[in-house]
Amino acid sequence: MKELLQKALEIAMKAHEGQVDKVGLPYFLHVVAVSEMGKTLEQKIVGLLHDVIEDSSWTLNDLKKLGFPEEILDAIDRLTKRKNESIKDYLSRVKGSRLSLEVKLNDLSHNMDISRISNPAEKDFKRIEKYKSQKKELEEALSHGE
């Protein structure tokens, strides 16, 4: 499984090359931070790959061909937002797997870190409030074993 972590790191580097986050930092740093928050190897791998399908030309089938197990592929799929999908439907899908739920909580925690923004504006605080309500809903689902 450790070789899959290395493979995930390499894929994330290539997939997010040239991309920047909302504060202008290389997007790759975000997925590494989410990965580092993971407590298990599976959480770390999914943390690295959680935005690869959504933000690049990679597909789940590409990852499957490289040997990523079904549990990891399922979590990545659940974390991939669909075009025109409501946040309610998205969060409902994320809650369908403990692995995707835990990685999404790590993702939200990193996204909510206001210290990453040197000069936060009103829109940043509004975005964080939106993330807070999503995080609360997911934490409740985790505590109820959904």
C-alpha positions in Angstrom: 0.0 0.0 0.0 3.0 2.4 0.6 3.9 2.2 -3.1 0.3 3.4 -3.8 0.9 6.4 -1.6 4.0 7.3 -3.6 2.1 6.7 -6.9 -0.7 9.0 -5.6 1.8 11.7 -4.7 3.3 11.5 -8.3 -0.2 11.6 -9.9 -1.3 14.6 -7.7 1.9 16.5 -8.6 1.2 16.0 -12.4 -2.5 16.5 -12.2 -2.4 19.8 -10.3 0.7 21.2 -12.0 0.2 24.9 -12.7 -3.0 25.1 -10.6 -3.4 27.6 -7.8 -5.8 27.7 -4.8 -8.1 30.5 -3.8 -5.1 32.3 -2.1 -2.8 31.9 -5.0 -0.6 29.1 -3.6 0.2 26.0 -5.7 -2.9 23.7 -5.4 -0.7 20.7 -4.9 0.1 22.1 -1.4 -3.6 21.8 -0.5 -3.9 18.1 -1.4 -0.6 17.3 0.5 -2.0 19.1 3.6 -5.3 17.1 3.3 -3.2 13.9 2.9 -1.1 14.7 5.9 -4.2 15.1 8.1 -5.1 11.5 7.3 -4.8 8.9 10.1 -4.6 5.9 7.8 -2.8 5.1 4.6 -6.1 5.0 2.8 -7.0 8.5 4.0 -3.6 9.8 3.0 -3.9 8.3 -0.5 -7.5 9.6 -1.0 -6.4 13.0 0.4 -3.8 13.3 -2.3 -6.2 12.2 -5.1 -9.5 13.8 -3.8 -9.6 16.5 -6.5 -7.7 14.7 -9.3 -10.8 13.6 -11.3 -12.6 16.9 -10.8 -9.6 19.2 -11.7 -7.6 17.3 -14.3 -7.9 14.8 -17.2 -7.4 11.8 -15.0 -10.3 9.3 -14.7 -11.2 6.6 -12.2 -10.4 4.0 -14.8 -6.9 5.4 -15.1 -6.4 5.0 -11.3 -7.9 1.5 -11.4 -5.5 0.5 -14.1 -2.6 1.6 -11.8 -3.8 -0.7 -9.1 -5.7 1.5 -6.7 -8.2 -0.7 -4.8 -12.0 -0.3 -5.0 -12.4 1.3 -1.6 -10.0 4.1 -2.6 -11.7 4.5 -6.0 -15.1 4.6 -4.4 -14.0 7.4 -2.0 -12.5 9.4 -4.8 -15.6 9.1 -6.8 -17.8 10.2 -3.9 -15.6 13.2 -3.4 -15.7 14.3 -7.0 -18.4 17.0 -7.5 -20.6 16.5 -10.5 -21.6 19.3 -12.9 -24.7 21.1 -11.7 -24.9 19.0 -8.6 -26.5 20.5 -5.5 -24.4 20.6 -2.3 -27.1 18.5 -0.6 -26.7 15.7 -3.2 -22.9 16.0 -3.0 -22.8 15.8 0.8 -25.2 12.9 0.7 -22.9 11.0 -1.6 -19.8 11.8 0.5 -21.6 10.5 3.6 -22.0 7.1 1.9 -18.5 6.0 2.8 -16.6 6.5 6.1 -13.4 7.0 4.1 -14.8 9.8 1.9 -16.5 11.3 4.9 -13.2 11.5 6.9 -11.2 12.8 4.0 -13.9 15.5 3.2 -13.7 16.6 6.9 -9.9 17.0 6.5 -10.4 18.9 3.2 -12.9 21.3 4.9 -10.6 21.8 7.9 -7.8 22.8 5.6 -10.1 25.0 3.5 -11.3 26.8 6.6 -7.8 27.7 7.9 -8.0 31.5 7.7 -4.3 31.8 8.5 -3.6 30.7 4.9 -5.0 34.0 3.7 -2.7 37.0 4.2 -5.5 39.6 3.9 -8.9 37.9 4.3 -11.9 39.7 2.7 -15.6 39.4 3.3 -15.9 36.7 0.6 -13.3 34.6 2.5 -15.3 34.8 5.7 -18.5 33.9 3.9 -16.9 30.9 2.2 -15.6 29.7 5.6 -19.1 30.1 7.1 -20.4 27.9 4.3 -17.7 25.3 5.0 -18.5 25.4 8.7 -22.1 24.3 8.1 -21.0 21.5 5.7 -18.4 20.4 8.3 -21.0 20.3 11.1 -23.4 18.2 8.9 -20.6 15.7 8.1 -19.4 15.5 11.7 -22.9 14.7 12.8 -23.1 11.9 10.1 -19.7 10.5 11.3 -20.8 10.5 15.0 -24.1 8.7 14.0 -22.2 6.2 11.9 -24.0 7.1 8.6 
